Amino acid sequence: ISQLQTGKKPIGTTAYMAHVEHLIQCRCTVQKAEDWLNPSVILEAFEARAIRLSVACAENLTKFATPLQGFSELSPDLVEAAVAHCQLIVVSKFIEKLQQNIEGNGVKQQLETLCNIYCLNLIHKHLGDFLSTGSISPKQASLASDQLRSRYSKLRSNVIALVDAFNYTDHFLGSVLGRYDGNVYPKLYEEAWKDPLNDSIVPDGYHEYIQPLLKQ
Amino acid sequence: IMDHLAHERSKAQFSVEEMKIIWAGSLHAFQVSDRIARLVASDPGFRKDNRAVLSRKELFKSALRKAAYVWKRINELALSEEEASWLRFYVDELAYAYIHWGMFVPAIKGSATEEQQQKWLPLANNMQIIGTYAQTELGHGSNVRGLETTATFDQETDEFIIHSPTLTSSKWWPGGLGKVATHAVVYARLITDGQDYGVHGFLVQIRSLDDHFPLPGVTVGDIGMKFGSGAFNSIDNGFLRFNHVRIPRNQMLMKVSRVTRQGKYVESNVPKQLLYGAMVYVRQIIVADASIALSRAVCIATRYSAVRRQFGPPHEDENGKGVETQVIDYKTQQSRLFPLLASAYAFRFVGEWLKWLYTDLIQKLEANDFSTLPEAHACTAGLKSLTTSAAADGIKECWKLCGGHGYLSSSGLPELYAAFVPACTYEGDNIVLLLQVSRFLMKT
């Protein structure tokens, strides 16, 4: 933040910081729930939140006698600024992935739905950040939640296939509940019998500890 | 075999086979990993369903047996390096080999001179020596600058004297160190000519190659049981202390700096920053692991949420039988589960991008271009922190999404959680890493 004033251009994942003046002032353009499906709208909201949190920290740091004291006192705020920056990276990389050539019937559409859910859920979870920094308005937050709910419905019929796409064998998954064939309950029962406690019908310790109690 | 989820699968609106390739990263990666996954799954030698009921000693021995069996199969099938690493991945049991291949061998490749590599790599690659990576100490954890172990150069004998001056300088946590490793890359403060040059790596033999007893001056053992029934208890995380142990001078890892026969400390023209490349490498693997761990939990919770039925308005299934509502149809279940499914994919793609970033960074460093290093360093630190925290929380959420059954060992979730949650603290505690990111942001 301090170097932005010197004209030095931020690079890589901090390149968005070069637009600090715009991102500090911009207003989210969402007017209806569908607008939240626009990747550039999402990206700008995350960029605005990240830079506003960072700038706020940077401004607050100047109020302390030494940077060290400031860093120590503001560390919880700094962590939140770092989280916002890192979430922006993940969001931007997911969006970039969707801009690549993705083959396969319906594959891109599913990934778009997943990307929308990932981003909108983060907005929903971190509403405090987005609202307190003015990156979005309360009305836009509410529209984001509406859109998130509608994305869940859209994803519902595809979720089993989406986890099948991980291509995990039952051996690797190591889970009766997650079996590919879904035959859970008979297998849970079968597994229960394998427990060492079921090696004997009457447990070890019965004669020492249970029988005396029952016979008293 | 009846597919109880066939109805669910029939509803998919996309090509699962194509999505498998997207997830794997490429057709080639999909084909190799798929073939090896099936090979492991069909081999009774890799059975793991009894792990939860084994005692610590049995579990450890079982992991030793499997590691030896993995080596045997790799050689019998003449697997390539890529196939071998998939095989180790799908065996899914933490053992000394994980550190040997994941950290010891890369440390030699990254920090040893060509000459040193020619001597040590064939031994390590053939497993004639088994190595570990002994950096962390009891008192200082990941604060590398605080390490206390010393390596003092003795000009008379042309040797380094490795020593643990305090109890807190005991090496603590390295996987495979306790009972298996014969050698370790040990990080210690280099002292020569009375001057402390800071932390450097040294290749130290800790056990005899004849009878496996610790060498004179070496005290080594296991640090004890860890969280969870299986998980990290199959591996011997160790402690290690040195009492003036001597090693030849040429066992200092001398790629970026060396000590001459006369005891002079000399920096080579290889950029020191290259060593940061190793950190970026490890962190991009951790991010990839986070997506794998989370996706496993999500896979379990999603399938079970489609199987499990509870309450809801009465309705009939496809056979006209009255049934309760599938748990997955509840919005509350969807609002907890679907974002985790989306996160698994998001982390997969950001991990893929990190792999590219690592390659790009190394190329730049080799060309003496260090301009992107601080940004890459902060970015990988932050993403490691973000993804491992989210994945650990996500696995726990998945186990709750499975109701009471998720708490059973046979659900696979408790062990998955126990095996993954240490990622939040290793290679840098997550909160400390976020503070590093914020420092970089403030500077920017």
Chai-1 contact restraints between the chains, C-beta under 6 A:
chainA,res_idxA,chainB,res_idxB,connection_type,confidence,min_distance_angstrom,max_distance_angstrom,comment,restraint_id
A,I1,B,M442,contact,1.0,0.0,6.0,A-B,restraint_1
A,Q3,B,T444,contact,1.0,0.0,6.0,A-B,restraint_2
A,P10,B,T444,contact,1.0,0.0,6.0,A-B,restraint_3
A,I11,B,E375,contact,1.0,0.0,6.0,A-B,restraint_4
A,G12,B,T372,contact,1.0,0.0,6.0,A-B,restraint_5
A,G12,B,E375,contact,1.0,0.0,6.0,A-B,restraint_6
A,T13,B,C379,contact,1.0,0.0,6.0,A-B,restraint_7
A,T14,B,T444,contact,1.0,0.0,6.0,A-B,restraint_8
A,M17,B,T444,contact,1.0,0.0,6.0,A-B,restraint_9
A,S54,B,L441,contact,1.0,0.0,6.0,A-B,restraint_10
A,A58,B,M442,contact,1.0,0.0,6.0,A-B,restraint_11
A,L78,B,S438,contact,1.0,0.0,6.0,A-B,restraint_12
A,V79,B,L434,contact,1.0,0.0,6.0,A-B,restraint_13
A,A81,B,S438,contact,1.0,0.0,6.0,A-B,restraint_14
A,A82,B,G382,contact,1.0,0.0,6.0,A-B,restraint_15
A,A82,B,L434,contact,1.0,0.0,6.0,A-B,restraint_16
A,A82,B,V437,contact,1.0,0.0,6.0,A-B,restraint_17
A,A82,B,S438,contact,1.0,0.0,6.0,A-B,restraint_18
A,H85,B,L441,contact,1.0,0.0,6.0,A-B,restraint_19
A,C86,B,G382,contact,1.0,0.0,6.0,A-B,restraint_20
A,C86,B,L383,contact,1.0,0.0,6.0,A-B,restraint_21
A,C86,B,L386,contact,1.0,0.0,6.0,A-B,restraint_22
A,V90,B,A346,contact,1.0,0.0,6.0,A-B,restraint_23
A,V90,B,V350,contact,1.0,0.0,6.0,A-B,restraint_24
A,K93,B,F349,contact,1.0,0.0,6.0,A-B,restraint_25
A,K93,B,V350,contact,1.0,0.0,6.0,A-B,restraint_26
A,K93,B,W353,contact,1.0,0.0,6.0,A-B,restraint_27
A,F94,B,A346,contact,1.0,0.0,6.0,A-B,restraint_28
A,F94,B,F349,contact,1.0,0.0,6.0,A-B,restraint_29
A,K97,B,F349,contact,1.0,0.0,6.0,A-B,restraint_30
A,E103,B,E18,contact,1.0,0.0,6.0,A-B,restraint_31
A,G104,B,S15,contact,1.0,0.0,6.0,A-B,restraint_32
A,G104,B,E18,contact,1.0,0.0,6.0,A-B,restraint_33
A,N105,B,S15,contact,1.0,0.0,6.0,A-B,restraint_34
A,G106,B,Q13,contact,1.0,0.0,6.0,A-B,restraint_35
A,G106,B,F14,contact,1.0,0.0,6.0,A-B,restraint_36
A,V107,B,F14,contact,1.0,0.0,6.0,A-B,restraint_37
A,V107,B,E18,contact,1.0,0.0,6.0,A-B,restraint_38
A,V107,B,M19,contact,1.0,0.0,6.0,A-B,restraint_39
A,Q110,B,F14,contact,1.0,0.0,6.0,A-B,restraint_40
A,L114,B,A342,contact,1.0,0.0,6.0,A-B,restraint_41
A,L114,B,Y345,contact,1.0,0.0,6.0,A-B,restraint_42
A,I117,B,F338,contact,1.0,0.0,6.0,A-B,restraint_43
A,I117,B,P339,contact,1.0,0.0,6.0,A-B,restraint_44
A,I117,B,A342,contact,1.0,0.0,6.0,A-B,restraint_45
A,Y118,B,A342,contact,1.0,0.0,6.0,A-B,restraint_46
A,Y118,B,A346,contact,1.0,0.0,6.0,A-B,restraint_47
A,N121,B,P339,contact,1.0,0.0,6.0,A-B,restraint_48
A,Y152,B,Q334,contact,1.0,0.0,6.0,A-B,restraint_49
A,Y152,B,F338,contact,1.0,0.0,6.0,A-B,restraint_50
A,L155,B,F338,contact,1.0,0.0,6.0,A-B,restraint_51
A,S157,B,K11,contact,1.0,0.0,6.0,A-B,restraint_52
A,N158,B,A12,contact,1.0,0.0,6.0,A-B,restraint_53
A,N158,B,Q13,contact,1.0,0.0,6.0,A-B,restraint_54
A,V159,B,T302,contact,1.0,0.0,6.0,A-B,restraint_55
A,I160,B,L5,contact,1.0,0.0,6.0,A-B,restraint_56
A,I160,B,E8,contact,1.0,0.0,6.0,A-B,restraint_57
A,I160,B,R9,contact,1.0,0.0,6.0,A-B,restraint_58
A,I160,B,A306,contact,1.0,0.0,6.0,A-B,restraint_59
A,A161,B,A12,contact,1.0,0.0,6.0,A-B,restraint_60
A,A161,B,V16,contact,1.0,0.0,6.0,A-B,restraint_61
A,V163,B,C299,contact,1.0,0.0,6.0,A-B,restraint_62
A,V163,B,T302,contact,1.0,0.0,6.0,A-B,restraint_63
A,D164,B,V16,contact,1.0,0.0,6.0,A-B,restraint_64
A,A165,B,V16,contact,1.0,0.0,6.0,A-B,restraint_65
A,A165,B,M19,contact,1.0,0.0,6.0,A-B,restraint_66
A,A165,B,K20,contact,1.0,0.0,6.0,A-B,restraint_67
A,A165,B,W23,contact,1.0,0.0,6.0,A-B,restraint_68
A,F166,B,S295,contact,1.0,0.0,6.0,A-B,restraint_69
A,F166,B,C299,contact,1.0,0.0,6.0,A-B,restraint_70
A,N167,B,K20,contact,1.0,0.0,6.0,A-B,restraint_71
A,Y168,B,C299,contact,1.0,0.0,6.0,A-B,restraint_72
A,T169,B,A37,contact,1.0,0.0,6.0,A-B,restraint_73
A,T169,B,A41,contact,1.0,0.0,6.0,A-B,restraint_74
A,H171,B,A41,contact,1.0,0.0,6.0,A-B,restraint_75
A,F172,B,Y90,contact,1.0,0.0,6.0,A-B,restraint_76
A,F172,B,D92,contact,1.0,0.0,6.0,A-B,restraint_77
A,G174,B,G412,contact,1.0,0.0,6.0,A-B,restraint_78
A,S175,B,I300,contact,1.0,0.0,6.0,A-B,restraint_79
A,S175,B,S411,contact,1.0,0.0,6.0,A-B,restraint_80
A,S175,B,G412,contact,1.0,0.0,6.0,A-B,restraint_81
A,V176,B,S410,contact,1.0,0.0,6.0,A-B,restraint_82
A,L177,B,I300,contact,1.0,0.0,6.0,A-B,restraint_83
A,L177,B,Y304,contact,1.0,0.0,6.0,A-B,restraint_84
A,L177,B,C402,contact,1.0,0.0,6.0,A-B,restraint_85
A,L177,B,H405,contact,1.0,0.0,6.0,A-B,restraint_86
A,L177,B,S411,contact,1.0,0.0,6.0,A-B,restraint_87
A,G178,B,C299,contact,1.0,0.0,6.0,A-B,restraint_88
A,G178,B,I300,contact,1.0,0.0,6.0,A-B,restraint_89
A,G178,B,R303,contact,1.0,0.0,6.0,A-B,restraint_90
A,D181,B,I1,contact,1.0,0.0,6.0,A-B,restraint_91
A,D181,B,D3,contact,1.0,0.0,6.0,A-B,restraint_92
A,D181,B,H4,contact,1.0,0.0,6.0,A-B,restraint_93
A,G182,B,H4,contact,1.0,0.0,6.0,A-B,restraint_94
A,G182,B,L5,contact,1.0,0.0,6.0,A-B,restraint_95
A,G182,B,V307,contact,1.0,0.0,6.0,A-B,restraint_96
A,N183,B,H4,contact,1.0,0.0,6.0,A-B,restraint_97
A,V184,B,V307,contact,1.0,0.0,6.0,A-B,restraint_98
A,E191,B,S410,contact,1.0,0.0,6.0,A-B,restraint_99
A,P196,B,V53,contact,1.0,0.0,6.0,A-B,restraint_100
